[in-house]
Amino acid sequence: MFGIGMQELLVIFVIALLVLGPKRLPEVARALGRGVREFRKATSEIKESVDLEGHLREIEQEVISEDLSSEKKEEQRKIEEKKTEENKV
């Protein structure tokens, strides 16, 4: 957990208990928990937004490539029609 071992966590807890006292420590712990939860929520929302944006870019590229390929097919069809008309003459 954040590169902190059990011994370091215990030292931090004892120092917090001495500084804040037994009455305020649960309040501070709850506030800290809420802060971490909000941070994780915001981080996940940002990640989802970035993932969605990337997915939309992929779809956009697929649509563009499909449009280009359909245009090329149309051009080839026209060229082949011209060739067949020329062969008929």
Backbone hydrogen bonds in HBPLUS format (Angstrom, degrees):
<---DONOR---> <-ACCEPTOR-->    atom                        ^
c    i                          cat <-CA-CA->   ^        H-A-AA   ^      H-
h    n   atom  resd res      DA  || num        DHA   H-A  angle D-A-AA Bond
n    s   type  num  typ     dist DA aas  dist angle  dist       angle   num
A0004-ILE N   A0001-MET O   3.03 MM   3  5.81 168.9  2.04 125.6 129.2     1
A0009-LEU N   A0005-GLY O   3.07 MM   4  6.26 160.2  2.11 149.4 155.3     2
A0010-LEU N   A0006-MET O   2.97 MM   4  6.15 151.8  2.05 145.6 152.8     3
A0011-VAL N   A0007-GLN O   3.03 MM   4  6.32 156.0  2.09 148.7 154.7     4
A0012-ILE N   A0008-GLU O   2.95 MM   4  6.23 162.1  1.98 152.3 156.9     5
A0013-PHE N   A0009-LEU O   2.93 MM   4  6.14 156.1  1.99 145.4 152.2     6
A0014-VAL N   A0010-LEU O   2.96 MM   4  6.21 159.4  2.01 150.2 154.9     7
A0015-ILE N   A0011-VAL O   2.98 MM   4  6.20 164.8  2.00 153.5 157.5     8
A0016-ALA N   A0012-ILE O   2.90 MM   4  6.06 160.1  1.94 148.7 154.7     9
A0017-LEU N   A0013-PHE O   2.88 MM   4  6.06 152.6  1.95 146.0 153.9    10
A0018-LEU N   A0014-VAL O   2.95 MM   4  6.20 153.2  2.02 147.4 154.2    11
A0019-VAL N   A0015-ILE O   2.89 MM   4  6.09 160.0  1.93 152.4 158.0    12
A0020-LEU N   A0016-ALA O   2.82 MM   4  5.71 167.3  1.83 150.4 154.7    13
A0021-GLY N   A0017-LEU O   2.89 MM   4  5.01 138.1  2.07 120.4 133.0    14
A0025-LEU N   A0021-GLY O   3.20 MM   4  6.10 145.6  2.32 150.4 159.4    15
A0028-VAL N   A0024-ARG O   3.02 MM   4  6.26 163.4  2.05 160.9 165.8    16
A0029-ALA N   A0025-LEU O   2.89 MM   4  6.04 157.1  1.94 150.9 157.9    17
A0030-ARG N   A0026-PRO O   2.92 MM   4  6.12 157.0  1.97 146.3 151.7    18
A0031-ALA N   A0027-GLU O   2.98 MM   4  6.24 163.2  2.01 149.3 154.0    19
A0032-LEU N   A0028-VAL O   2.83 MM   4  6.02 156.3  1.88 148.1 155.2    20
A0033-GLY N   A0029-ALA O   2.85 MM   4  6.06 153.9  1.92 145.4 152.9    21
A0034-ARG N   A0030-ARG O   2.85 MM   4  6.16 158.0  1.90 152.9 158.5    22
A0035-GLY N   A0031-ALA O   2.94 MM   4  6.16 157.0  1.99 145.8 152.4    23
A0036-VAL N   A0032-LEU O   2.94 MM   4  6.21 159.3  1.98 150.6 155.6    24
A0037-ARG N   A0033-GLY O   2.91 MM   4  6.10 158.1  1.96 147.5 154.0    25
A0038-GLU N   A0034-ARG O   2.87 MM   4  6.11 161.0  1.91 152.4 156.9    26
A0039-PHE N   A0035-GLY O   2.92 MM   4  6.11 154.9  1.99 145.4 152.8    27
A0040-ARG N   A0036-VAL O   2.90 MM   4  6.15 160.7  1.94 151.1 155.8    28
A0041-LYS N   A0037-ARG O   2.92 MM   4  6.12 156.8  1.97 147.2 154.1    29
A0042-ALA N   A0038-GLU O   2.89 MM   4  6.10 164.7  1.91 150.9 154.5    30
A0043-THR N   A0039-PHE O   2.89 MM   4  6.06 158.6  1.94 148.2 154.8    31
A0044-SER N   A0040-ARG O   2.85 MM   4  6.06 158.4  1.90 149.0 154.5    32
A0045-GLU N   A0041-LYS O   2.94 MM   4  6.19 153.7  2.01 147.9 155.4    33
A0046-ILE N   A0042-ALA O   2.96 MM   4  6.20 156.9  2.02 148.7 154.7    34
A0047-LYS N   A0043-THR O   2.92 MM   4  6.15 158.1  1.97 147.3 153.8    35
A0048-GLU N   A0044-SER O   2.88 MM   4  6.08 160.6  1.91 148.3 153.2    36
A0049-SER N   A0045-GLU O   2.97 MM   4  6.14 155.1  2.03 143.8 150.8    37
A0050-VAL N   A0046-ILE O   2.93 MM   4  6.20 158.5  1.97 151.4 156.7    38
A0051-ASP N   A0047-LYS O   2.86 MM   4  6.07 162.0  1.89 152.3 157.8    39
A0052-LEU N   A0048-GLU O   2.83 MM   4  5.98 158.3  1.88 148.1 154.2    40
A0053-GLU N   A0049-SER O   2.90 MM   4  6.09 156.1  1.96 144.9 151.8    41
A0054-GLY N   A0050-VAL O   2.93 MM   4  6.17 157.0  1.98 149.0 155.0    42
A0055-HIS N   A0051-ASP O   2.93 MM   4  6.16 155.0  1.99 146.8 153.9    43
A0056-LEU N   A0052-LEU O   2.87 MM   4  6.12 155.7  1.93 149.5 156.1    44
A0057-ARG N   A0053-GLU O   3.01 MM   4  6.28 149.4  2.11 143.5 151.7    45
A0058-GLU N   A0054-GLY O   3.03 MM   4  6.35 152.1  2.11 145.5 152.7    46
A0059-ILE N   A0055-HIS O   3.02 MM   4  6.33 160.0  2.06 150.9 155.7    47
A0060-GLU N   A0056-LEU O   2.89 MM   4  6.10 156.9  1.95 145.8 152.6    48
A0061-GLN N   A0057-ARG O   2.92 MM   4  6.17 157.6  1.97 149.0 154.4    49
A0062-GLU N   A0058-GLU O   2.97 MM   4  6.26 153.9  2.04 148.3 155.5    50
A0063-VAL N   A0059-ILE O   2.92 MM   4  6.21 160.2  1.96 153.5 158.4    51
A0064-ILE N   A0060-GLU O   2.93 MM   4  6.17 161.1  1.97 150.6 156.0    52
A0065-SER N   A0061-GLN O   2.90 MM   4  6.09 161.9  1.94 148.4 153.4    53
A0066-GLU N   A0062-GLU O   2.87 MM   4  6.08 152.2  1.95 147.1 155.1    54
A0067-ASP N   A0063-VAL O   2.89 MM   4  6.12 155.4  1.95 148.9 155.6    55
A0068-LEU N   A0064-ILE O   2.92 MM   4  6.19 159.2  1.97 150.5 156.1    56
A0069-SER N   A0065-SER O   2.91 MM   4  6.07 158.6  1.95 144.7 150.7    57
A0070-SER N   A0066-GLU O   2.91 MM   4  6.07 153.1  1.98 145.1 152.5    58
A0071-GLU N   A0067-ASP O   2.94 MM   4  6.14 150.0  2.03 144.9 153.2    59
A0072-LYS N   A0068-LEU O   2.92 MM   4  6.17 156.1  1.98 148.5 154.9    60
A0073-LYS N   A0069-SER O   2.94 MM   4  6.14 157.2  1.99 144.5 150.8    61
A0074-GLU N   A0070-SER O   2.98 MM   4  6.15 153.5  2.05 141.0 148.1    62
A0075-GLU N   A0071-GLU O   2.92 MM   4  6.20 156.3  1.98 148.1 154.4    63
A0076-GLN N   A0072-LYS O   2.88 MM   4  6.13 160.3  1.92 152.1 157.4    64
A0077-ARG N   A0073-LYS O   2.91 MM   4  6.11 155.1  1.97 146.4 153.4    65
A0078-LYS N   A0074-GLU O   3.01 MM   4  6.27 155.5  2.07 147.2 153.2    66
A0079-ILE N   A0075-GLU O   2.95 MM   4  6.22 156.8  2.00 148.9 155.5    67
A0080-GLU N   A0076-GLN O   2.90 MM   4  6.12 161.8  1.93 151.4 156.1    68
A0081-GLU N   A0077-ARG O   2.92 MM   4  6.14 149.7  2.02 144.0 152.7    69
A0082-LYS N   A0078-LYS O   2.94 MM   4  6.22 156.1  2.00 147.9 153.9    70
A0083-LYS N   A0079-ILE O   2.96 MM   4  6.23 154.7  2.03 148.3 155.5    71
A0084-THR N   A0080-GLU O   2.96 MM   4  6.18 158.2  2.01 147.9 153.2    72
A0085-GLU N   A0081-GLU O   2.94 MM   4  6.16 153.5  2.01 146.4 154.0    73
A0086-GLU N   A0082-LYS O   2.90 MM   4  6.12 154.1  1.97 146.6 153.8    74
A0087-ASN N   A0083-LYS O   2.91 MM   4  6.14 149.1  2.01 145.1 153.8    75
A0088-LYS N   A0084-THR O   3.07 MM   4  6.23 140.4  2.23 138.6 148.4    76
A0089-VAL N   A0085-GLU O   3.30 MM   4  6.57 140.8  2.46 140.4 149.2    77
